[in-house]
Amino acid sequence: MKKNILVIPSHFIGPDKIRIRLIEIAKNLSPCFEVHLLVWNASIENSLFKRTYTCFADLFKQNKIYKKYSLNIVEFPLLHRPLLLAPKFNTYFLEKFIKKNNIEIVLNGSTYMFDFPKKKEFKYVLDLADLPAENDQSSFNRFIYKSFFREAIKADFLTTASYGLKEFIKNKSGRDAYLLPNGAYVDKLRSFNSVEAGDLRSALSLQNKWIIGYIGYIGCWVEVEFLVKVFQLVKKEIPNAVLLFVGPSDNLRNLRKKFASPEIIFIGSIPSDDIAGYFNCIDIGVVPKRKNYYQDVACHIKLIEYSAARKMVVATDLQEIKRLSFSNVITAALDIELWAGLIKEAKLMHWESSWDEEVKAYDWENIIKKLCGYLA
């Protein structure tokens, strides 16, 4: 009989919109465990109305379980604010659910929504996908940090997405964590053939274009204006170049208004099941992330997906990206002329078959095998 596991992602935005680490892990655990996935509302739009709506929508939820994505989707009332009350309130409903459904393992990615009991009859695993917060300059961020380290002490063991985060946990709490990197669906990304990629290019009216692609959520940490300026330099020497942004953003309307043109295209959000086509349709991937400690220690999932699709990549010289040492990835500081030159250099590179082995360890199937070993 399969063991019952409850997975609590760090946040929940429909899996059909963007990939979220613990949701992907939950889906891949389902062959070995009876997986329950706790969901709640989270808005990618940074507006007071949307944030208020999601808070009230969660608070007045009814207790229910239903099947979706081969998972048991779980809902019960959740309180977002006030911060001092929310963890206790949420844990009351959480403990009732755990007891009623005989949950044997909890894999928790929330840094502050719950206050787990010190004495428990289930295995408690705490997962850290990114730093708890970008800094500790606000009272909210300080609360998140404090909550995370409180939970780190109580967890039976911890997992984390990068070496940098593993070192962070060790330095700040004294606890070791298992490295469990973000992954990619390698076979799916590589099974997309050239005919299908050509059809997608035709649908986007990008036949005979050389496509520089950014794929992923376009947050404030993505240096869009910098990349546009790089593209404008590249365009002088590669006339058929286009710059393609694929992914949601809470600032998409403004980005389109400021930068969009026939050669600079913002696709917006697409279903996650369709994303493989876009990775195969582009000619080169870029990761123009802002340089700071938060980004330095992050495991950049899109870089792994670019590589699984056998694309050359130019990326910010972030600590964790350099540590990966993928042969197809060129890293550099955010300098416009330097990046323009490196993109032109990457255009001349060709994928070597031996590089496939570098990405193999980051296939979700292999990552889940490691996690199942930890959970045994």
Steps between C-alpha positions, in 0.01 A plus 500: 500500500627845411592740780296818530701817441381861520688751285471871584651717223659836576211660309238386256431638157320253274743234370369574150654851519853467641706217645539508878764277658295306756201464268725330245647284776150409619394392151810285462461338843153367418616160364666421836284686753136593554562869450288778648575851374387800704404796282413860566447819306801703393488792262780581256351847469650744746184690588328563833170374360646168384691443823189579706288272284736204538511545879120494534462217247726279711348595833149393396597176328313182589679179598520280191714252306469432128704324231706692245840449330503144652506673841265548790448876501439629853326819607416632846478850652828689506573835660759733340483790746563603775839332494515425872167319490514330160746212575303380804167531320626310196670230706172426680337399169819333379522270803135403464561406137817303580326297770183433301688387186779305670776714348838337564730757334468877459721673242467869579623784279324784684736714702243668725141375456520224763639438849551124511481325839827397660360154578346332198407157372605566140830563325550873444714614206565870442593607147668829407463593131644853536614726781206558740499865389719723285625690806413564865436872464124488570307366797321257267828359368643472850189307604550260208865438589413442865220261406723301265770443761236405757376232262854391406562399860184287511540323164623142489713603206528778241531504122608792287545592134863617487843478658475868592175443691648192665789716627254771610302250710817358655647841582179645645346202679779245538290239319600299197265471203476253215565651158194452279539726195225623273449283197377480143300253294801419286340241269201723430722798420710289264216314330363819343611465138611759245172482307300587812744781582459631144122492533520706820732750332249531215215553746703782659598641156866443584610290203863561398565694823785447748320498834654616827264371768427574864256243641362528852328735738600861425545646847682814608818292530508447121699779332265555207626846400859378510412206274320726253810718473715190446260384229519835323879459470470138384242602242753720322704192406225238490217674309257207527527483881188532716460513877225281644371515860281207603336504841268690732573828677309730732642783287432353155287787374768759582777284354313468173426872491864592560690237301280297265556521125482258205846379607452506880209275590332431835292183473370508857382196695461166323389157632793320660429192286579710190830638627717234334412643161637843589827359636548321169386790286766746626863498382665620820385544860583789730489540878546875568437489875589782737820428694433465875527237772143376448565427133854377567379204708188420296471189284388648168264239355476666159875468449461125552208493254694697234779247538265202487376641167866519386514879472798727553449742787640837604434573867589737780812382685302374799664274756277196453502523120880505499502205742291293254777545239283393206708501181227677301470792744705821478489722809589868520435817694213717377693707248316588176792477256637188670166319478450600138837350414429181698164448331671523162765257627233258622341508153810327365496224764360153434361250748738214581340161568715458812322799658180293532649330807536836679123550492402138572531540878240778488226290343200492736503120494851489647425772754189315622703180543730690736207644694333158535823373650495781757134435584537123540 
